[in-house]
Amino acid sequence: MGSFSTATITVNALLIVGANTETLNNLSLTVASGSVLTTGAGSATITGGTLNFGSAEGIVNSNSGVAINSAIAGTHGLTISATGPTTVSLNSRTLTRPRAPTARFSMGQGH
C-alpha cells in the first residue's frame, strides 16, 4: 500500500508483509471484514489517520509484530491475536507475547 492522502478508503482486509509502514496521513481506512494481518520478517507499522473497523469486530493477527499508531474506530471491539514471540503496540500501549504459540488479547465490546 504505502502512503495515502484520499479522505476515505475501504478495503476488505489488510495484509502487511515484512517491516513496511502504511502511512494513512489524514484519511480513514475502513477494513470491512475487520481483518488486519502482518507477517514476514520485521515489525509492520500503521501510522496516521484512522484505522476504522466499522461494524465488524476488529481482528489484528500478527506473527511478526505490529505497531498501530493511528486512531482506532469501530463498534464491535478489537481482538489481537499473536502467533509466536511478537509485540503488538497500539498507540504506545505495548502487548508482548514472548513464547506461547498463540496469544489472544481482547479489548472493548465483543460479539
C-alpha positions in Angstrom: 0.0 0.0 0.0 2.3 2.8 1.1 1.2 6.4 1.7 -2.4 7.7 1.1 -4.0 11.1 1.1 -7.6 10.4 -0.1 -10.2 11.2 2.6 -11.7 7.6 2.9 -10.6 4.3 1.6 -12.4 1.0 2.1 -10.7 -2.4 1.8 -11.9 -5.9 2.7 -8.8 -6.8 4.6 -5.3 -5.5 5.1 -2.1 -7.7 4.7 1.3 -6.2 5.5 4.3 -8.4 4.7 7.6 -7.5 6.3 8.8 -4.3 8.0 6.7 -2.0 6.0 4.9 1.2 7.1 1.4 2.1 5.9 1.0 5.9 6.3 -2.6 6.9 6.4 -2.0 10.7 6.6 -5.4 12.2 7.4 -7.6 9.5 5.9 -9.9 6.9 7.4 -9.0 3.4 6.2 -12.1 1.2 6.7 -11.4 -2.5 6.9 -14.8 -4.0 6.0 -14.1 -7.6 7.2 -12.2 -6.3 10.3 -9.1 -8.4 9.4 -5.5 -7.0 9.6 -2.7 -9.5 9.2 1.0 -8.8 9.5 3.6 -11.5 8.6 7.2 -11.8 7.4 10.5 -10.6 8.7 10.3 -7.4 10.8 7.6 -5.5 12.5 4.9 -3.6 10.4 3.7 -0.1 11.2 0.3 1.6 10.6 0.6 5.3 11.3 -1.5 8.5 11.0 -5.2 8.9 10.2 -7.9 6.4 11.5 -8.0 2.6 11.2 -11.7 2.0 11.1 -13.3 -1.4 11.5 -16.9 0.0 11.2 -19.5 -2.6 12.4 -17.1 -5.5 12.1 -15.1 -6.9 15.0 -11.5 -5.6 14.5 -9.1 -8.5 14.4 -5.3 -7.9 14.3 -3.3 -11.1 13.7 0.5 -10.8 13.8 3.3 -13.3 13.7 5.9 -10.6 13.1 4.9 -7.7 15.3 2.9 -4.6 14.5 2.7 -1.0 15.8 -0.6 0.8 15.2 0.0 4.5 15.7 -3.3 5.5 14.2 -6.7 6.3 15.9 -8.7 3.1 16.1 -12.5 3.2 15.5 -15.3 0.6 15.3 -18.4 -0.6 17.2 -17.7 -4.3 17.8 -14.4 -4.3 19.8 -10.9 -5.3 18.9 -9.2 -8.7 19.2 -5.5 -9.1 18.9 -4.0 -12.5 18.1 -0.3 -13.1 18.1 1.4 -16.2 17.0 4.9 -16.9 18.4 7.1 -14.3 20.0 5.8 -11.0 18.9 5.0 -7.5 20.1 1.8 -5.5 19.3 1.8 -1.8 20.1 -1.4 0.2 20.0 -0.8 3.9 20.2 2.2 3.3 22.5 0.4 0.7 24.6 2.5 -2.5 24.1 1.4 -6.1 24.4 4.2 -8.7 24.2 3.8 -12.4 23.8 7.3 -13.9 24.4 6.8 -17.7 24.0 3.4 -19.2 23.8 2.4 -20.5 20.3 -0.8 -18.4 20.3 -2.0 -15.4 22.4 -5.3 -13.7 22.2 -6.0 -10.3 23.8 -9.4 -8.7 23.6 -10.4 -5.1 24.2 -13.7 -3.3 24.0 -17.0 -4.8 23.0 -17.2 -8.3 21.6 -19.9 -10.2 19.8 
